[in-house]
Amino acid sequence: MANKLVLEVVTPSRLVVSEEVDLATAPGEDGEFGVMANHAPLLASLKIGEMRVSNDGNVARYAVSGGFCEVSNNKMTVLAEAAERAEEIDVERALRAKERAEKRLQEAAAGRAEIDEARAKAALQRALTRLKVAKESGH
């Protein structure tokens, strides 16, 4: 394990992944960052975005919906509000969520409804991230 990092991605409902990896990149609030073995201790907040994990030449993709990341002692722990492996993403469901969010934003812009615009924008970003992750991994 000298050149490996232990990665754990956890949501309130499940352990998404726990494995040794070569590199993990995450969508930090201040920009994307990468972590490898022997990284300095780090605590960062995450935004909605794609997380990529490289291991032995293979890349796995995850859609992450905010949360926090802690790096310490060759372990990266991601506590996310939601996280899905690319192959778990239901593309049809993500498309429907995207359409709903876009409709809500249009209604808000037209003044036709009391819409929480920030919530609708976050829903749209989550849907777009899920679609991007699924597409880039060929699912």
C-alpha positions as CSV (number, residue, x, y, z in Angstrom):
1,M,0.0,0.0,0.0
2,A,3.0,2.3,-0.1
3,N,1.7,4.2,-3.2
4,K,-2.0,3.7,-2.5
5,L,-4.6,5.8,-0.8
6,V,-7.6,4.4,1.0
7,L,-10.8,6.0,-0.3
8,E,-14.1,5.9,1.4
9,V,-17.2,7.6,0.0
10,V,-20.1,7.6,2.5
11,T,-23.6,9.1,2.3
12,P,-26.3,9.2,5.0
13,S,-27.8,6.0,3.6
14,R,-24.8,3.8,2.5
15,L,-21.1,3.2,2.0
16,V,-20.6,3.9,-1.7
17,V,-17.0,2.8,-2.0
18,S,-14.1,1.7,0.2
19,E,-11.0,0.7,-1.6
20,E,-7.3,1.4,-2.2
21,V,-6.7,3.8,-5.1
22,D,-3.9,5.6,-6.9
23,L,-5.6,9.0,-7.3
24,A,-8.9,10.6,-6.4
25,T,-10.1,13.9,-7.7
26,A,-13.0,15.7,-6.1
27,P,-15.1,18.9,-6.9
28,G,-14.1,21.2,-4.1
29,E,-15.9,24.5,-3.4
30,D,-12.7,26.3,-4.3
31,G,-12.0,24.1,-7.4
32,E,-11.2,20.5,-8.3
33,F,-8.4,18.9,-6.4
34,G,-6.6,15.6,-6.5
35,V,-5.3,13.4,-3.7
36,M,-2.6,10.7,-3.9
37,A,-0.8,8.7,-1.3
38,N,1.1,10.7,1.3
39,H,-1.0,13.8,0.7
40,A,-0.9,16.5,3.4
41,P,-3.8,16.6,5.8
42,L,-6.8,18.4,4.2
43,L,-10.4,19.3,5.0
44,A,-12.5,20.7,2.2
45,S,-16.1,21.3,1.4
46,L,-17.4,19.8,-1.8
47,K,-19.9,21.1,-4.4
48,I,-22.1,19.2,-6.8
49,G,-19.8,17.7,-9.4
50,E,-17.9,14.7,-10.7
51,M,-15.4,12.7,-8.7
52,R,-12.9,10.6,-10.6
53,V,-10.9,7.7,-9.1
54,S,-7.9,6.2,-10.8
55,N,-6.7,2.7,-9.9
56,D,-4.2,0.6,-11.8
57,G,-5.0,2.5,-15.1
58,N,-8.8,2.3,-14.7
59,V,-10.9,5.3,-14.0
60,A,-14.2,5.2,-12.1
61,R,-16.6,8.1,-12.1
62,Y,-19.0,9.2,-9.4
63,A,-21.7,11.9,-9.2
64,V,-21.3,13.7,-5.9
65,S,-23.8,16.1,-4.4
66,G,-21.9,18.3,-2.0
67,G,-20.5,17.4,1.4
68,F,-17.0,17.3,2.9
69,C,-13.7,15.6,2.3
70,E,-11.0,14.8,4.9
71,V,-7.6,13.6,4.0
72,S,-5.3,12.2,6.7
73,N,-2.8,9.3,7.1
74,N,-3.2,8.0,3.6
75,K,-7.0,7.9,3.8
76,M,-9.5,10.1,2.0
77,T,-13.0,10.2,3.5
78,V,-15.8,11.8,1.5
79,L,-19.0,12.5,3.4
80,A,-21.5,13.3,0.7
81,E,-25.1,14.3,0.7
82,A,-25.5,11.9,-2.2
83,A,-23.1,9.9,-4.4
84,E,-23.6,7.4,-7.2
85,R,-21.2,5.3,-9.3
86,A,-21.6,6.0,-13.0
87,E,-23.1,2.6,-13.6
88,E,-25.8,3.2,-10.9
89,I,-27.1,6.3,-12.6
90,D,-30.6,6.0,-14.1
91,V,-30.2,8.2,-17.2
92,E,-34.0,8.5,-17.9
93,R,-34.6,9.6,-14.3
94,A,-31.8,12.2,-14.5
95,L,-33.3,13.5,-17.8
96,R,-36.7,13.8,-16.1
97,A,-35.1,15.7,-13.2
98,K,-33.3,18.0,-15.6
99,E,-36.5,18.8,-17.4
100,R,-38.4,19.4,-14.2
101,A,-35.7,21.8,-12.9
102,E,-35.6,23.7,-16.2
103,K,-39.3,24.1,-16.2
104,R,-39.3,25.4,-12.6
105,L,-36.6,27.9,-13.5
106,Q,-38.6,29.1,-16.5
107,E,-41.7,29.5,-14.3
108,A,-39.7,31.5,-11.8
109,A,-38.2,33.7,-14.5
110,A,-41.6,34.4,-15.9
111,G,-43.0,35.1,-12.4
112,R,-45.7,32.5,-12.8
113,A,-44.9,30.6,-9.6
114,E,-43.4,30.8,-6.2
115,I,-40.2,28.8,-6.9
116,D,-37.2,28.4,-4.7
117,E,-34.7,29.4,-7.4
118,A,-31.6,28.2,-5.5
119,R,-33.2,24.8,-5.0
120,A,-34.2,24.5,-8.6
121,K,-30.7,25.5,-9.8
122,A,-29.1,22.9,-7.4
123,A,-31.5,20.2,-8.8
124,L,-30.6,21.2,-12.3
125,Q,-26.8,21.0,-11.5
126,R,-27.3,17.6,-9.9
127,A,-29.1,16.3,-12.9
128,L,-26.5,17.7,-15.3
129,T,-23.7,16.2,-13.3
130,R,-25.4,12.7,-13.2
131,L,-25.9,12.9,-17.0
132,K,-22.3,13.9,-17.6
133,V,-20.9,11.2,-15.4
134,A,-23.0,8.5,-17.0
135,K,-22.1,9.7,-20.6
136,E,-18.4,10.0,-19.9
137,S,-18.2,6.5,-18.6
138,G,-20.3,5.0,-21.4
139,H,-23.4,4.2,-19.5
